[in-house]
Amino acid sequence: MEQPQTATAYGTQSRDTYSPIRWAELACEALMAKFEPEQLPPDRFHYHQGVFLSGMEKCWRETGKPEYLDYIKRWVDSQVREDGSIRKINLEELDDIQPGVLLFNLYEQTGDERYKKALDALVPLIKTWKTNPSGGLWHKDYCPNQMWLDSLYMGGPIAVQYGRTFGDDAYFDLMAHQALLMAEHTTDPVTGLMYHGWDETRTAAWADPKTGLASEFWGRAIGWYPVALLEMFEHMPADHRDKAKLTPILQNLLVALTKYQDAATGRWYQVVDKTDRPDNWLENSCTALNVHAIAKAVRMGCLDAKYMANAWRGYQGVIDTLTFDEQDRVVIGGICIGTGIGDYAHYIARPTSANDLHGAGAFILMCVEMSRHRA
């Protein structure tokens, strides 16, 4: 595994004095220094930029720093043309729908119709998306009938927010159905954790021939699910018929996750339940997503406040891994690169990266949420 860089004196001295929101700002600033917004990789409308800039948007809401909003707008404007069409996008992957969540705030702030036009072109695609026999959205066109936990984050929040903003209740029902299907078919009754994916037709190479399930509990996939569900709750009607079913699902998953939190570091493993395997490793992006979800669920009244102790341990565990580069910019390491569904060896062999966009995005989401709580 990669070794952490040696922290500079500045970083070592400052680590324990920074507030959660200051860590979020430092992460935003590190990525802003690394990339002009137009250069954020990959060169298309994609969730890597979407999750990072979603975190930055939440940081902007807390700090009011105009440079954050300007940075987000510059990236979006480099992708969305004046007529609302998107310069480069793969419309057969839910991953490329997700960045559309950035358009709501830009439309609200500027009134520029290009952002609404882009939303009107993007979001209705979800209603006609290919589905498995039970109505579950395919994660990608080349993954027929496969439902991935990741998909709820890619399609859920944007669809539900669109439904609330523009008065189309059908999106509430559609995405609640996706969340319920995932929970019904991927939740393991023994651990309470959720498998990475489910193929109803049992034809995927990774699918169990009897259940259609993936074989492992991958950390970041599990993290996406409650983060997405809580975003959806913010926009769904409080009395929506499925919220009463989804709330205990959220609670049970988060409580189950606390049982696999590493006692020594507060972090979670790449393969969540295999905590005793010597080749398994602690991963920062899933830890950040779990901390964000636990803390947000407590704040929204969906989880007992006693679980904030788990959130603070996880938060501190990530903070303890941070280093600073020679320019005194924060370095967030231990982030699994993007990955498909596979077996244990597949997940364990995945490379790690530092300051990649979805890892930084998860970190910023965590820090902004933790800034709303007191230690």
Secondary structure, 3 states (H helix, E strand, C coil): CCCCCCCCHHHHHHHHHCCHHHHHHHHHHHHHHHCCHHHCCCCCCCHHHHHHHHHHHHHHHHHCCHHHHHHHHHHHHHHECCCCCECCCCCCEHHHCHHHHHHHHHHHHHCCHHHHHHHHHHHHHHHHCCECCCCCECCECCCCCEEECHHHHHHHHHHHHHHHHHCCCHHHHHHHHHHHHHHHHHECCCCCCECCEEECCCCCCCCCCCCCECCCCEHHHHHHHHHHHHHHHHHCCCCCCCHHHHHHHHHHHHHHHHCCCCCCCCCEECECCCCCCCCCCEEHHHHHHHHHHHHHHHHCCCCCHHHHHHHHHHHHHHHCCCEECCCCCEECCCEECCCCCCCHHHHHCCCEECCCHHHHHHHHHHHHHHCCCCC
